[in-house]
Amino acid sequence: MQSRQHRRTWAAGALAAVGALTLAGCGTGFSGGSSDEGGSGGLTSSDDSLSILIGSSGDAETTAVEDAVAAWSEDSGIDAEVSVANDLPQQLSQGFAAGEPADVFYLSTDYLAGYAGNGSLLAYGDELSNADDFYPSLVQNFTYEDDFYCAPKDFSTLSLIINTRLWEEAGLTDADVPATWDELADVAGRLSTDGRVGLGIGAEYQRVGVFLAQAGGGLVNEDGTEAIASSPENLEALEYVQQLITDGSLAFAPALGAGWGGEAFGKELAAMTIEGNWITGGLSADYPDTEYTVAELPAGPAGQGTLQFTNCWGIAADSPNQEGALDLIEYLTSTASQLAFSEAFGPMPSTESAAADWTEANPELAPFLAGADYAQGMPTADGSIDVITDFNAQLETLGDADIEALLESVQSNLEAVVG
């Protein structure tokens, strides 16, 4: 196996919000109010400057967004200012509640339904000149009641991360990279020793969920309208994970004394982990000597499956300059801009037209992009984040859990928010 040591700092800018957010405030739609009515397609238009609110992973992301917005501003003649939130969900909520939201902002799938449902968001997706260029699964993530609300700004998927030194020491070769569940169980067992497990992952649906997808399950059906947590497919998936725990070849990061899978992997408490492309930045910063390679996740009974995570560029329904905001977002989601963002801080472009160039520039990370073809998004129903938080608490004891009862609990909670 070829060793690769990737040192690009990366973070998707994705929100790791925990708990419920009270979605305060209600937009007035996009009829314009006091703004001029000269915008195309009914969008408001004015001479007002644009305010952009982002949640940044660090200086690299902040600088990249600021530079891109400044370039657009100079070309368009519209003033625009980027602000970095300390707590993006809270500041978004406060802005909507006060009737003074940012014009443009990062928005995660967790909060789409709540803000769309109370009228705070402009549904502008179909107005985009590049609307057909976004990955269909990402468009689905930001579709609410059949309306495509906002442009996905980038995304990430989960792949299998392998410590190449430990792999070779165990006598494993390229031919042993697991393509099936049976093969994953085999190599995880061979990589497990005293003080180290073969596979260490986060104790959360956001990681364990890949097995649900590979078994043909998930938390909701394809269009997000029905809870399917108690399905036989999910039972099979969690029984598989439970067996790996029982065998001693898989452990959750907290049980290993680590905060997340990347830490367990970097400290060599686990020879493999399941993580997103943000792990490259974490390893570069904290474990720069770790040599690793990235592989697509093995297929389960239903085939390949992974999870994807994304944010979009939201536009406030109350923005007096929606036309300018739309033009800005088309610029920010262009192939050139997204490739520049990727170079600066690592996210994968959300448009299919950028795929070939991104893969050429990042061949060692190609498995992450390959996952776009079979990835599941997170549930987007209002309140689903609370259900997932409860699910995660139960997953911590999966090793000796009554899986049927666990899934029935999740099913009941999901039925209260889905549909």
N, C-alpha and C positions, 0 to 999 in steps of 0.2 A: 504494500500500500504506500502510495506516495505521501510523504509528510508535507503538510502545509501549515505555515504559521502566519495567520492573517492578522494584521495589526491596524486595520482601519477602525477608527472610533466610530461607533454607530449607535443610534437609537432611533426608533420610529417616531418618537414624539407621541407615542400612544399613551392614553390616560390609564392609570392603574387605580381608578376610583373604587373605593370600597364603601358599601352602605348606600342607602337611598338618598337621593337629592330631591328636595321639594322643588318642583318645577313651577316657580312663581312667575307671574306676569303673563300677559297675553298680548300678542301682536295684533295689529289692526289689518293684517293682510297686506296687499301691495297695490292698493288703489291710489296711494300717493299722499293723502293728507295735505300738508302744506307744501309739498314738493311739486315741482313742475310735472306736467303730465306728458312730457315729450319723449319719455323713454320708449325704446322699442319693446313690443310685446307686452305693453302695460306696465313695464318696470318704471319705478320712480327715477327721476334724473334731476340733479341739482349741481350747484357749484361747490357744495360742501366737500370738505376733505373726508377721507376714509380713515377709520380707526380699525386696526387689525389686532386681535388678541390671540396669542398663541401660548401653548404650554411647551416649553423647550427642554430638550435633553441636555443642553449645555451650550457653551459659547459657540461651538461650530455650527449648530443648528440656528441659533439666534442670528449670527452674522450672515449666514446664507440666506435666511428669509429677509432680513433687513436689506441686504444687497439686492436681492431680486425685486423687492417692493420698490426700492429707490430707483432701480433701472426702469421699471414700469412707470413710475411716477414721472420721471424725467421725460419719457417718451409720450405719455398721455397728457401731461400737463395738469394732472389731478394730484393734489397733495395727499399723502398717505403716511401714517405713522404706525409703527409696530410696537406693541406693548407685550411684555412677557409676564404671564400670570404666575403668582406664587401658588395659587390653588385655583386651577382653571374652572372646575365645576362650580365652586362657590362663587367665583367672580362672574361667571356667566349668569348664574341664578340671580345674583345681586343686581346685575345690569338690567336684566329683563324685569325684575321686580320694580326697579326705579324708573322704568320707561326710558332708559338710556343705554341700551345694549351696544356693544361694538358692532360695526357694520359687517365685518368679516371675522371669523373665528374658527379655531379648531373645534370639531365636534366629534365625539366618539359615538359608536353604535349604541352604547348604553343609554344615551339620553335623547336619541333621535325621536322615538315615539312620543315621549313626554312633551318635548318642545314643539314637535309637529302637531301633536294633538291639541295643544292649547293655543295654536296660532302664532307662536313666536318666530317660526321659521318661514322663509321664502322657499317655495318649491320651485327651484330654477333649473333642475337637472336637464330637462328637455330643451332648454334654451341654449345650452352649450353647443358651440360649433363642433366640439370634439366628443360629444356625448356617446357616440358609437365606438369610441376608441378605448373606453374603460373596460376592464375585465368584467364580464357579466355577473360574476359572483359578488364583486364589489358594488356594482350597481344595485344588486338585490339587497345588500347590507344597508343601503341608504334609500331604500324605497319604502314608503309608508302609505298604506291604503292606495296602492297602485300609482302613487306619485313619486318620481325620482327627485329627491329633495336637494342633494348636494354632491359636488364632485369629490370622489375619493382622492385624497392628496398623496397617498403612498400606502404601502401595506407590508406585512410580514407574514411568513408562514413558519411552521415548526418542522425541523428536520432532526436526524440522528447525528449527534456530534461524537466523534470517536477519538480517544487518545491514541495516537499512532504508536508511541513507544510501548505503552502497555499492551496494545494489540499485538505488536510483533513479539513482545516477550512471552505472550501466551501461545505463540506458535501459529497465529492467525495470519491470513494473507488476504489479498484483494478478493479472492474467490469465496471468502467466508463472510463478506459483508452481507448481513441478513436481508433476504427478500421476502420472507414469510414469518409468521408468528413462531413457528416451530424453530426456525433458524435463529430468531432473536433470542428465544429461550435458551438455545444451545450456547450461543456465544456469550450471553450474559452469565451463564453458569461457568463457562471456562475462564471468564475474566474476573470472577469473584474469588477473593482470597481473604485471609484474616485481615480485618481492618479496611476492606474495600469491597464494594458491590460492583457487579457488572454494569448495572444501570441505576442511576440516581436521578430522580425527577422531582418537581414540585408537587406537593400534596394538594392538587387543585384540578378542577375540571379543565382549566385552561391548558393543562398538559395531559392529564389522563383522558381527556376527551378525544385524543387522536385514536385511541383504541375503540371508542364507541363508533367513530366514523368508519374505521377499518372493518368493523363487524356489520356495518350497514345501519347503525343506529344514530343516536344524537339526542339532543334534548327536545327539539321541535322538528316538525316536518319541513319539507323543502321551502315552502312559502311562509313558514313561521306562524301558521294559523292553528296548529294542533300540537299539544304536548305528547311526546312519545317516550318519555323518560323510562317508563316501566316496560319497555319492549323487550322481547326475548333476545334481540340483538345486543342490547345494552347489558343484559344479564350475562350473556356469554363473554362480553368484553371485560366486565369487572371480575368475573370468575377467573379469566386468564391472568389479569393483573394480580389478583389475590394469590393465585398459585405461584407466581414469580416471587411475591413477597414471602410466602411460606417456604419456598425453596432457598431463600436467602440470596437470590440473584438480583432483586430489585428492592430498593428502599427509597422512601421519601426523604427529601433534603433535610427536614427538621430532625428526623431520626438519625441522620448522619452528623448532626451538629452544624448544619449549613443553612443559610437563609434562603437559598434558591439553588436550582440545578447547576447553574454556572459556577457557583462557589464550590459545590461538592465536586464538580468536575475539575476545577482549577486546583483544588487541594488534593486531588487524586484520591478522594474518598469514593469516587465512582469512576469507572473507566469509560463509561458512555453516559450521555444525557440526552434529553429531548428538549430543545430550545429553539428560539427564533434567531434571526440574523443579528439581533442586538448583542448576542453573546460574543461576537467578534471584538466589539469595543471593550466589553468587560474583561475578557481574557487579555487583550492587549495592555489594558491599564493595570490589572492586578496580578496576572500570571503570564508575563510576556515570554517566558521560556517554554510554555506548554505548546507542544506540537500536536496538531489535530487535523482531522479531515471531516468533511460534511457529506452525509449520504442521505438519499431519500429514505423516508420511513418505510419499514416493511409492510407488505400487504397483509390484511387480515382475511377472514372468511368471505367478505364482500369485495375485497380488492384494496387498492390504495386509499388512504385517507389521512388528512391532516387538518389543522385548524388555521384560520387566518385572522389577523388583527389589523384594523385600519381606522383611520380618522378621515373626516371630510372637511372641506372648507364650507362652513355654514354662512348664510347671509341672513341678517335679521329682517323680519317682515316689516319692521318699523324704520329700516334704513332709508334716509331721504335720497340716497344715490345708489340704488340697486343696479342701475345700468353700469356705473363705474365699477362697482363691486364684481359684477359678472365679467367684465373685461379683464379685471385684475386676476380673477381666478382662472380664466382661460389662459392667461400668460403663465401663471404659476403651475398649471397642470400640463403645459406644453411639453413635448418630448425634450426640448433643449433645457428647459428649466428643471424638469425632474431628473435628468441625467446630471445636471450641475449639483442638485441637492444630494444625489447619491454619492457623487464624488466628495462632497463636503462633509456629509455626516452619515451616509450609508443606507438610507431607506431604498426599498425597491419601488420603481415607478409603477403607478397604477394604470398606465396605458399600455396596450398591447404593442403599439408601434415602437415603444422604447425597449422592448424585450431583447431584441437581438444585440443592440448596442450595449445594454447593461450586462448581458451574459458575456459578451466579448471582453468587457472591462473587468468582470468579476467571475472568471470561469470556475474558481474554487467554490463559489457560492451558488452555482447554478442549481443545485438540488432545491434550494429555497424557492426559486422562481418556478421550477418544474411543479412544485406543489400547488401552484395556482390553478392547475387544471382539475384538481380533485379536492380542493380545500372546502371546509365548512366554515361559515361565519358564526359569530356569537349570536345568541338569541337577542332580538331587538325590542321585544314587547316591553312596554313600560312596567317596571317592577321586576323584570327578569334578573337584574343584577342582585337583588336581595335573595332570590331563589338560588342563584349560583353561589352566593356567599354562604348560605346555609348548607348547600351541597358540599362545598369545600370543607366545611367544619366536619361533616360526616366522613369525608374521604380520608381524613387523617387517621381514622381507625379502621381503614378498609381491610387490613390484614386479618382481623377476626370479626368482621362485620357480618350481619345478616343482610346479604346483598339485595335480596328481594324486598325486604322491608325498607332498606335504604332507598331503593329506586321508587317504591310506592310513595314514600314521603316526598321525594322530589317531584313525582308526577302530580301529587295533590297540590303542592305549592305552585307548580307551573300552570295547572288548570285554572288557578285563581287569577292569573295575569294574562294568559294567552287566549286569543279568540275573541 
